[in-house]
């Protein structure tokens, strides 16, 4: 699976490996299948403070303002 968080280069998470995301002000940019011949599946467990939204969609304007925090893309 391809995985990318703000401030870190995208990386491949291999079968059986674990990954996590810190809470707070960090954007999760992508996760996706990097395999041509197999389906990628993963399980997510999320924790959240009572009364707070579990997930917030970041507006396009804020993504643009924060683009310098994103790691360079592979060419």
N, C-alpha and C positions, 0 to 999 in steps of 0.2 A: 504494500500500500504506500502511496506517496503521501507524505504528511508535511505540512508547513505551518509554522507559527510565526508571528511577528518577531523580527529580530534574529531569526534563525534561518539557515538555508533549508530548502526543502530536502527531505531525506526519505529513504525507503525503509519502511518497517517490515521486517521479514516475518514469515509465519512463526508463531510462538513467542515473538518479542512483545514487549509491552511498551506503551507510550502514555503520556499524561499531559494535561494542559493545566497551567497555573490558573487560579482564579484572578479576578480583577481585570485590569485594563490591558489585556493582550488579545490581539486579533488572531483568530484561527482562519488562515487563508484558504487552505485546501486539504482535502484528503481524497484519495481516489485510487482506482485500480491501475496498477502499473504492469499487469500481466496481460499478454496477448491471448493466452490459451486457457485461462482459468478465471473464475469469478472471485472477487475479494469480498470477504465478510468480516465484520468486527462487531464487538459488543461494547456498548457505552454505558457506564454508570455515572450519573451526574448527581452532585450534591448542591443544595442551594439553601440559603437562609430563608426561613419562613416569611412569606409575604413579598419576596423579591422575585423578579422574573428569572426563569431558568436560562433564558437565552435572549440576547438583544441583537437585532440586525443593525449593522453599522451603515449609516447613510453613505451614499456615493461621495458626497462632499467631504466627509470625515476620512474616508479611505484615501482620497486625493491628498488631503492635508498630511496624512501619516505615511505617504508612500516612501519617504526616505528611510523609514524604519524597516521596510521590507528588504530581505536579503536579495542580492543580485540573482537574476534568473539564469539557469544554465542555458547555454546557447546551442 
